[in-house]
């Protein structure tokens, strides 16, 4: 998806400031897989620094992540529910008891039906909890696909258009 965002055709249609931090060691969430780690907190500090330094539309901040990044996507939105206009968690999960925290953030959740690394039930349960809490959530589950779905998600025909329609 990042490749698609940074291509000149996409940049001319959807001008964006793209930041793609990588998790080293501890990951984005603590062992409970729902609490933001120090690294994820550092990312929020980085976002704050970038917002102060550059002309970034604060109403159009988006977050996405795959696997542990999918858990991190859910965690950062729950921790900072007014920060992001949209989130795209892939093959992740989160704390269903925090479902109300997602009500103000548009979400498009993706998972592979045959994921052996992160059970598809994680995404299904989060989607159900968020809908029950009144949140906006789209869900796409790829039949027969496993954990490595990011290349499929990046080719979703409406993904970019959907993402850039979202604002706070």
Residue frames as a rotation matrix with the C-alpha (Angstrom) as fourth column:
UNK 1
0.567 0.824 0.000 0.00
0.824 -0.567 0.000 0.00
0.000 0.000 -1.000 0.00
UNK 2
0.366 -0.512 -0.777 2.85
0.183 -0.779 0.600 2.40
-0.912 -0.362 -0.192 0.78
UNK 3
-0.672 -0.617 0.411 4.28
0.489 0.047 0.871 1.80
-0.556 0.786 0.270 -2.69
UNK 4
-0.120 0.739 0.663 0.94
0.959 -0.087 0.270 2.75
0.257 0.668 -0.698 -4.17
UNK 5
0.731 0.425 -0.534 0.70
0.602 -0.770 0.211 5.92
-0.321 -0.476 -0.819 -2.03
UNK 6
0.157 -0.782 -0.602 4.14
0.071 -0.600 0.797 7.14
-0.985 -0.168 -0.039 -3.00
UNK 7
-0.293 -0.213 0.932 3.80
0.908 0.242 0.341 6.63
-0.298 0.947 0.122 -6.77
UNK 8
-0.956 -0.159 -0.245 3.70
0.097 -0.964 0.247 9.91
-0.276 0.212 0.938 -8.69
UNK 9
-0.588 0.806 0.073 0.24
0.099 -0.017 0.995 9.11
0.803 0.592 -0.070 -10.13
UNK 10
0.156 0.635 -0.757 -1.16
0.875 0.266 0.404 8.58
0.458 -0.725 -0.514 -6.63
UNK 11
-0.449 -0.406 -0.796 0.64
0.772 -0.625 -0.116 11.63
-0.450 -0.666 0.594 -5.25
UNK 12
-0.983 0.128 0.134 -0.87
-0.026 -0.812 0.582 13.86
0.184 0.569 0.802 -7.95
UNK 13
-0.199 0.973 -0.114 -4.36
0.088 0.133 0.987 12.50
0.976 0.186 -0.112 -7.22
UNK 14
0.845 0.422 -0.328 -3.97
0.312 0.108 0.944 12.05
0.434 -0.900 -0.041 -3.44
UNK 15
0.018 -0.894 0.448 -1.16
-0.264 -0.437 -0.860 14.31
0.964 -0.103 -0.244 -2.17
UNK 16
0.938 0.304 -0.166 0.03
0.037 0.387 0.921 12.78
0.345 -0.870 0.352 1.08
UNK 17
-0.010 -0.891 0.454 2.82
-0.923 -0.167 -0.347 12.90
0.385 -0.422 -0.821 3.62
UNK 18
0.752 0.285 -0.594 3.68
-0.183 0.956 0.227 9.22
0.633 -0.062 0.771 4.15
UNK 19
-0.130 -0.744 0.656 5.47
-0.979 -0.009 -0.204 8.04
0.158 -0.668 -0.727 7.29
UNK 20
0.667 0.320 -0.673 6.24
-0.326 0.937 0.123 4.32
0.670 0.137 0.730 7.57
UNK 21
0.017 -0.679 0.734 7.91
-0.999 -0.044 -0.017 3.54
0.044 -0.732 -0.679 10.90
UNK 22
0.134 -0.073 -0.988 9.24
-0.205 0.974 -0.099 0.05
0.970 0.216 0.116 11.48
UNK 23
0.823 0.190 0.535 8.94
-0.561 0.121 0.819 -1.75
0.091 -0.974 0.206 14.79
UNK 24
-0.058 -0.895 -0.443 12.19
-0.387 0.429 -0.816 -3.11
0.920 0.124 -0.371 16.21
UNK 25
-0.893 -0.439 -0.097 12.23
-0.118 0.436 -0.892 -5.64
0.434 -0.785 -0.441 19.00
UNK 26
-0.871 0.489 0.046 9.26
0.024 0.136 -0.990 -4.99
-0.491 -0.861 -0.131 21.25
UNK 27
-0.539 0.708 0.457 6.64
0.808 0.280 0.518 -4.35
0.238 0.649 -0.723 18.57
UNK 28
-0.580 0.402 0.708 3.74
-0.060 -0.888 0.455 -1.90
0.812 0.222 0.540 18.56
UNK 29
0.491 0.788 0.372 1.81
-0.558 -0.044 0.829 -3.42
0.669 -0.615 0.418 21.45
UNK 30
-0.316 -0.566 0.762 2.77
-0.946 0.247 -0.209 -4.95
-0.070 -0.787 -0.613 24.77
UNK 31
-0.983 -0.184 0.005 2.37
-0.184 0.982 0.044 -8.65
-0.013 0.042 -0.999 25.52
UNK 32
-0.389 0.909 0.149 -1.39
0.156 0.224 -0.962 -8.24
-0.908 -0.351 -0.229 26.00
UNK 33
-0.677 -0.029 0.735 -1.52
0.727 0.122 0.675 -7.28
-0.110 0.992 -0.061 22.27
UNK 34
0.361 0.865 0.350 -3.74
0.868 -0.449 0.214 -4.26
0.342 0.226 -0.912 23.03
UNK 35
0.755 -0.132 -0.643 -1.67
0.340 -0.760 0.554 -1.75
-0.561 -0.637 -0.529 25.05
UNK 36
0.885 -0.446 0.131 0.53
-0.090 -0.441 -0.893 0.60
0.456 0.779 -0.431 23.00
UNK 37
0.446 -0.826 -0.345 4.24
0.895 0.414 0.165 -0.10
0.006 -0.383 0.924 23.48
UNK 38
0.163 -0.511 -0.844 6.92
0.284 -0.795 0.536 2.54
-0.945 -0.327 0.016 24.00
UNK 39
-0.801 -0.489 0.344 7.61
0.436 -0.084 0.896 2.35
-0.409 0.868 0.281 20.26
UNK 40
-0.136 0.833 0.537 3.99
0.912 -0.106 0.396 3.12
0.387 0.543 -0.745 19.41
UNK 41
0.654 0.299 -0.695 4.03
0.620 -0.738 0.265 6.00
-0.434 -0.605 -0.668 21.87
UNK 42
-0.349 -0.853 -0.388 7.18
0.278 -0.490 0.826 7.24
-0.895 0.180 0.408 20.12
UNK 43
-0.634 0.208 0.745 5.28
0.765 0.027 0.644 7.14
0.113 0.978 -0.176 16.82
UNK 44
0.506 0.863 0.001 2.60
0.847 -0.497 0.190 9.42
0.164 -0.095 -0.982 18.27
UNK 45
0.359 -0.481 -0.800 5.35
0.307 -0.748 0.588 11.80
-0.881 -0.457 -0.121 19.39
UNK 46
-0.716 -0.620 0.322 6.80
0.461 -0.074 0.884 11.66
-0.524 0.781 0.339 15.86
UNK 47
-0.130 0.766 0.630 3.38
0.933 -0.120 0.338 12.47
0.334 0.632 -0.699 14.41
UNK 48
0.715 0.381 -0.586 3.11
0.614 -0.743 0.266 15.42
-0.334 -0.550 -0.765 16.78
UNK 49
-0.142 -0.864 -0.483 6.54
0.240 -0.504 0.830 16.68
-0.960 0.002 0.278 15.72
UNK 50
-0.745 -0.113 0.657 5.64
0.654 0.067 0.753 16.33
-0.129 0.991 0.024 12.04
UNK 51
0.282 0.936 0.213 2.34
0.934 -0.318 0.163 18.15
0.220 0.153 -0.963 12.57
UNK 52
0.636 -0.100 -0.765 4.18
0.366 -0.834 0.413 21.06
-0.680 -0.543 -0.493 14.21
UNK 53
-0.338 -0.922 -0.188 6.91
0.155 -0.251 0.955 21.18
-0.928 0.294 0.228 11.55
UNK 54
-0.972 -0.020 0.235 4.96
0.234 0.052 0.971 20.65
-0.031 0.998 -0.046 8.31
UNK 55
-0.488 0.855 -0.178 1.65
-0.850 -0.511 -0.125 21.73
-0.197 0.090 0.976 6.88
UNK 56
-0.950 0.202 -0.239 -0.28
0.149 0.963 0.223 18.51
0.275 0.176 -0.945 7.51
UNK 57
-0.225 0.953 0.202 -4.07
-0.605 -0.299 0.738 18.37
0.764 0.044 0.644 7.42
UNK 58
-0.868 -0.170 0.465 -4.88
-0.494 0.375 -0.784 17.23
-0.041 -0.911 -0.410 10.96
UNK 59
0.079 0.974 0.211 -8.35
-0.807 0.187 -0.561 16.18
-0.586 -0.126 0.801 9.85
UNK 60
0.809 0.187 -0.557 -6.85
-0.544 0.596 -0.591 13.65
0.221 0.781 0.584 7.45
UNK 61
-0.348 -0.885 0.311 -4.46
-0.937 0.344 -0.069 11.51
-0.046 -0.315 -0.948 9.45
UNK 62
0.702 0.550 -0.452 -4.59
-0.610 0.792 0.016 7.80
0.367 0.264 0.892 8.62
UNK 63
-0.222 -0.752 0.620 -3.01
-0.891 0.415 0.184 4.69
-0.396 -0.512 -0.763 10.11
UNK 64
0.745 0.384 -0.546 -2.49
-0.583 0.773 -0.250 1.21
0.326 0.504 0.800 8.66
UNK 65
-0.266 -0.874 0.408 -0.60
-0.949 0.312 0.051 -1.89
-0.172 -0.374 -0.912 9.67
UNK 66
0.359 0.259 -0.897 -0.19
-0.541 0.841 0.026 -5.59
0.761 0.476 0.442 8.91
UNK 67
0.111 -0.266 -0.958 0.05
0.477 0.860 -0.183 -8.36
0.872 -0.437 0.222 11.53
UNK 68
-0.239 -0.216 -0.947 1.61
0.957 -0.220 -0.191 -6.80
-0.167 -0.951 0.259 14.65
UNK 69
-0.996 -0.088 0.021 1.02
0.090 -0.956 0.278 -3.55
-0.004 0.279 0.960 12.80
UNK 70
-0.297 0.955 -0.005 -2.66
0.094 0.034 0.995 -4.50
0.950 0.295 -0.099 12.60
UNK 71
0.226 0.275 -0.935 -2.69
0.936 0.206 0.287 -4.89
0.272 -0.939 -0.211 16.37
UNK 72
-0.655 -0.570 -0.495 -0.82
0.676 -0.735 -0.048 -1.58
-0.337 -0.366 0.868 16.59
UNK 73
-0.785 0.443 0.433 -3.40
0.066 -0.635 0.770 0.09
0.616 0.633 0.469 14.35
UNK 74
0.272 0.915 -0.297 -6.21
0.447 0.153 0.881 -0.94
0.852 -0.372 -0.367 16.68
UNK 75
0.107 -0.288 -0.952 -4.15
0.994 0.010 0.109 0.00
-0.022 -0.958 0.287 19.75
UNK 76
-0.863 -0.499 -0.084 -3.16
0.497 -0.867 0.046 3.50
-0.096 -0.002 0.995 18.61
UNK 77
-0.474 0.775 0.418 -6.73
-0.012 -0.480 0.877 4.34
0.881 0.410 0.237 17.62
UNK 78
0.427 0.634 -0.644 -8.04
0.634 0.298 0.713 3.12
0.644 -0.713 -0.275 20.99
UNK 79
-0.124 -0.579 -0.806 -5.36
0.966 -0.256 0.035 5.12
-0.227 -0.774 0.591 22.82
UNK 80
-0.788 -0.166 -0.593 -5.84
0.050 -0.977 0.208 8.27
-0.614 0.134 0.778 20.71
UNK 81
-0.240 0.785 0.571 -9.45
0.805 0.490 -0.335 8.06
-0.542 0.379 -0.750 19.45
UNK 82
0.726 0.540 -0.426 -9.56
0.251 -0.785 -0.567 11.63
-0.640 0.304 -0.705 18.14
UNK 83
-0.129 -0.908 -0.398 -6.28
-0.233 -0.362 0.903 11.52
-0.964 0.210 -0.165 16.20
UNK 84
-0.914 -0.359 0.188 -7.06
0.035 0.391 0.920 9.49
-0.404 0.847 -0.345 13.08
UNK 85
-0.227 0.838 -0.496 -9.76
-0.928 -0.340 -0.150 9.88
-0.294 0.426 0.855 10.45
UNK 86
0.756 0.459 -0.468 -9.33
-0.601 0.769 -0.218 6.28
0.260 0.446 0.857 9.26
UNK 87
-0.142 -0.781 0.609 -7.53
-0.804 0.450 0.389 3.07
-0.578 -0.434 -0.692 10.04
UNK 88
0.554 0.224 -0.802 -6.69
-0.712 0.628 -0.316 0.01
0.433 0.745 0.507 7.97
UNK 89
-0.072 -0.558 0.826 -5.73
-0.825 0.499 0.265 -2.96
-0.561 -0.662 -0.497 10.15
UNK 90
0.314 0.066 -0.947 -4.64
-0.728 0.657 -0.196 -6.10
0.609 0.751 0.254 8.29
UNK 91
0.270 -0.187 -0.945 -4.51
0.241 0.963 -0.121 -9.48
0.932 -0.195 0.305 10.02
UNK 92
-0.735 -0.519 0.435 -4.64
-0.234 -0.409 -0.882 -7.95
0.636 -0.751 0.179 13.49
UNK 93
0.113 0.779 -0.616 -6.90
0.704 0.375 0.603 -7.67
0.701 -0.503 -0.506 16.46
UNK 94
-0.572 -0.286 0.769 -7.53
-0.240 -0.838 -0.490 -5.61
0.785 -0.464 0.411 19.53
UNK 95
-0.953 0.237 -0.188 -9.36
0.237 0.201 -0.950 -5.16
-0.188 -0.950 -0.248 22.79
UNK 96
-0.460 0.853 0.248 -13.07
0.590 0.085 0.803 -5.60
0.663 0.515 -0.542 22.11
UNK 97
0.123 0.514 -0.849 -13.92
0.973 -0.229 0.003 -3.85
-0.193 -0.827 -0.529 25.39
UNK 98
-0.461 -0.367 -0.808 -12.57
0.243 -0.928 0.283 -0.62
-0.854 -0.066 0.517 23.80
UNK 99
-0.382 0.328 0.864 -14.90
0.919 0.236 0.316 -0.86
-0.100 0.915 -0.391 20.79
UNK 100
0.678 0.704 -0.209 -16.58
0.689 -0.709 -0.152 2.46
-0.256 -0.041 -0.966 21.61
UNK 101
0.093 -0.747 -0.659 -13.20
0.120 -0.648 0.752 4.20
-0.988 -0.149 0.029 21.16
UNK 102
-0.744 -0.442 0.501 -13.40
0.472 0.183 0.862 3.45
-0.473 0.878 0.073 17.41
UNK 103
0.189 0.974 0.123 -16.74
0.786 -0.075 -0.613 5.17
-0.588 0.213 -0.780 16.80
UNK 104
0.667 0.079 -0.741 -15.17
-0.146 -0.961 -0.234 8.35
-0.731 0.264 -0.630 15.44
UNK 105
-0.357 -0.874 -0.331 -12.69
-0.660 -0.015 0.751 6.59
-0.661 0.486 -0.571 13.16
UNK 106
0.682 0.527 -0.507 -13.62
-0.729 0.435 -0.529 5.00
-0.058 0.731 0.680 9.84
UNK 107
-0.226 -0.751 0.620 -12.13
-0.593 0.611 0.525 1.51
-0.773 -0.249 -0.583 9.61
UNK 108
0.633 0.282 -0.721 -11.58
-0.719 0.560 -0.412 -0.97
0.288 0.779 0.557 6.82
UNK 109
0.085 -0.523 0.848 -10.40
-0.727 0.550 0.412 -4.24
-0.682 -0.651 -0.334 8.32
UNK 110
0.396 -0.052 -0.917 -8.80
-0.785 0.499 -0.368 -6.99
0.476 0.865 0.157 6.23
UNK 111
-0.077 -0.455 0.887 -7.95
-0.737 0.626 0.256 -10.60
-0.672 -0.634 -0.383 7.03
UNK 112
-0.466 -0.118 -0.877 -7.18
-0.726 0.618 0.302 -13.83
0.506 0.777 -0.374 5.22
UNK 113
0.563 0.824 0.070 -9.61
-0.736 0.461 0.496 -16.64
0.376 -0.331 0.866 6.00
UNK 114
0.832 -0.278 -0.480 -6.81
0.295 0.955 -0.042 -19.22
0.470 -0.107 0.876 6.32
UNK 115
0.248 -0.754 0.608 -4.41
-0.608 -0.610 -0.508 -17.06
0.754 -0.244 -0.610 8.36
UNK 116
0.568 -0.122 -0.814 -2.32
0.479 0.853 0.206 -19.40
0.669 -0.507 0.543 10.53
UNK 117
-0.568 -0.822 0.029 -0.33
0.507 -0.378 -0.775 -16.62
0.648 -0.425 0.632 12.22
UNK 118
-0.915 0.398 0.071 -3.17
-0.333 -0.643 -0.690 -14.46
-0.229 -0.655 0.721 13.52
UNK 119
-0.633 0.710 0.308 -6.58
0.678 0.701 -0.221 -16.14
-0.373 0.069 -0.925 13.81
UNK 120
-0.714 0.437 0.547 -9.22
0.274 -0.545 0.793 -14.60
0.645 0.716 0.269 11.55
UNK 121
0.213 0.811 -0.546 -11.55
0.872 0.094 0.480 -14.65
0.440 -0.578 -0.687 14.57
UNK 122
-0.438 -0.441 -0.783 -9.56
0.762 -0.645 -0.063 -11.67
-0.477 -0.624 0.619 15.94
UNK 123
-0.998 0.060 -0.016 -10.73
-0.058 -0.816 0.576 -9.41
0.021 0.576 0.817 13.11
UNK 124
-0.388 0.915 -0.107 -14.24
0.348 0.254 0.902 -10.86
0.853 0.312 -0.417 13.02
UNK 125
0.083 0.407 -0.910 -14.71
0.989 0.077 0.124 -10.23
0.120 -0.910 -0.396 16.73
UNK 126
-0.692 -0.372 -0.619 -13.31
0.466 -0.885 0.012 -6.69
-0.552 -0.280 0.786 16.56
UNK 127
-0.907 0.389 0.161 -15.57
-0.041 -0.461 0.886 -5.84
0.419 0.798 0.434 13.61
UNK 128
-0.092 0.921 -0.377 -18.63
0.617 0.350 0.705 -7.20
0.782 -0.168 -0.601 15.43
UNK 129
-0.069 0.010 -0.998 -17.79
0.963 -0.259 -0.069 -5.30
-0.259 -0.966 0.009 18.62
UNK 130
-0.895 -0.309 -0.323 -17.18
0.223 -0.935 0.277 -2.02
-0.387 0.175 0.905 16.77
UNK 131
-0.676 0.720 0.156 -20.43
0.067 -0.151 0.986 -2.34
0.734 0.678 0.053 14.82
UNK 132
0.060 0.707 -0.705 -22.30
0.862 0.319 0.393 -3.11
0.503 -0.631 -0.591 18.04
UNK 133
-0.262 -0.262 -0.929 -20.80
0.788 -0.614 -0.049 0.05
-0.558 -0.744 0.367 19.57
UNK 134
0.720 0.657 -0.223 -22.04
0.379 -0.642 -0.666 2.10
-0.581 0.395 -0.712 16.59
UNK 135
-0.116 -0.873 -0.473 -18.72
-0.198 -0.447 0.873 2.46
-0.973 0.195 -0.121 14.76
UNK 136
0.723 0.218 -0.656 -18.13
-0.661 -0.061 -0.748 2.70
-0.203 0.974 0.100 11.01
UNK 137
-0.254 -0.854 0.455 -16.35
-0.536 0.516 0.669 -0.41
-0.805 -0.074 -0.588 9.84
UNK 138
0.573 0.253 -0.780 -15.91
-0.794 0.409 -0.450 -2.22
0.205 0.877 0.435 6.55
UNK 139
0.077 -0.556 0.828 -14.63
-0.524 0.684 0.508 -5.77
-0.848 -0.473 -0.238 6.60
UNK 140
0.545 -0.010 -0.839 -13.01
-0.782 0.355 -0.512 -7.74
0.302 0.935 0.185 3.81
UNK 141
0.166 -0.443 0.881 -12.04
-0.478 0.745 0.465 -11.35
-0.863 -0.498 -0.088 4.36
UNK 142
-0.055 -0.296 -0.954 -10.17
-0.993 0.114 0.022 -13.09
0.102 0.948 -0.300 1.58
UNK 143
0.822 0.417 0.387 -11.37
-0.461 0.887 0.023 -16.70
-0.333 -0.198 0.922 1.16
UNK 144
0.893 -0.446 0.060 -8.53
0.434 0.820 -0.374 -19.21
0.117 0.360 0.926 0.99
UNK 145
0.327 -0.807 0.491 -5.85
-0.082 -0.542 -0.836 -16.60
0.941 0.233 -0.243 1.76
UNK 146
0.237 -0.372 -0.898 -3.39
0.895 0.442 0.053 -16.76
0.377 -0.816 0.438 4.63
UNK 147
0.357 -0.174 -0.918 -1.40
0.719 -0.575 0.389 -14.14
-0.596 -0.799 -0.080 6.49
UNK 148
-0.636 -0.738 -0.226 0.44
0.385 -0.558 0.735 -12.43
-0.669 0.380 0.639 3.61
UNK 149
0.179 0.846 0.503 -2.46
0.941 0.002 -0.338 -10.41
-0.287 0.534 -0.795 2.18
UNK 150
0.031 -0.150 -0.988 -0.88
0.211 -0.965 0.153 -6.94
-0.977 -0.213 0.001 1.94
UNK 151
-0.917 -0.384 -0.111 -0.26
-0.024 -0.224 0.974 -7.24
-0.399 0.896 0.196 -1.81
UNK 152
-0.486 0.831 0.271 -3.91
0.824 0.332 0.458 -8.15
0.291 0.446 -0.846 -2.33
UNK 153
0.280 0.582 -0.763 -5.14
0.806 -0.575 -0.143 -5.32
-0.522 -0.575 -0.630 -0.10
UNK 154
-0.438 -0.548 -0.713 -2.93
0.097 -0.817 0.568 -2.81
-0.894 0.180 0.411 -1.95
UNK 155
-0.991 0.063 0.119 -4.79
0.121 0.020 0.992 -3.70
0.060 0.998 -0.027 -5.18
UNK 156
-0.245 0.953 -0.175 -8.27
0.811 0.103 -0.576 -3.15
-0.531 -0.283 -0.799 -3.71
UNK 157
-0.334 0.063 0.941 -9.86
0.826 -0.461 0.324 -0.93
0.454 0.885 0.102 -6.37
UNK 158
0.508 0.657 0.558 -11.70
0.309 -0.743 0.593 1.40
0.804 -0.129 -0.580 -3.97
UNK 159
0.317 -0.375 -0.871 -9.15
0.947 0.180 0.267 1.50
0.057 -0.909 0.412 -1.15
UNK 160
-0.735 -0.678 -0.013 -7.40
0.678 -0.735 -0.025 4.77
0.008 -0.027 1.000 -2.01
UNK 161
-0.471 0.647 0.600 -10.63
0.015 -0.674 0.739 6.53
0.882 0.357 0.308 -2.89
UNK 162
0.545 0.676 -0.496 -12.24
0.475 0.239 0.847 5.30
0.691 -0.697 -0.191 0.34
UNK 163
-0.017 -0.654 -0.757 -9.23
1.000 -0.030 0.003 6.31
-0.025 -0.756 0.654 2.44
UNK 164
-0.873 -0.480 0.084 -8.94
0.485 -0.872 0.063 9.84
0.043 0.096 0.994 1.13
UNK 165
-0.133 0.901 0.412 -12.69
0.148 -0.393 0.907 10.48
0.980 0.182 -0.081 1.50
UNK 166
0.441 0.297 -0.847 -12.28
0.815 0.263 0.517 10.10
0.376 -0.918 -0.126 5.27
UNK 167
-0.496 -0.574 0.652 -11.75
0.106 -0.785 -0.611 13.13
0.862 -0.234 0.450 7.46
UNK 168
-0.567 0.237 -0.789 -12.50
0.823 0.126 -0.554 14.17
-0.032 -0.963 -0.266 11.03
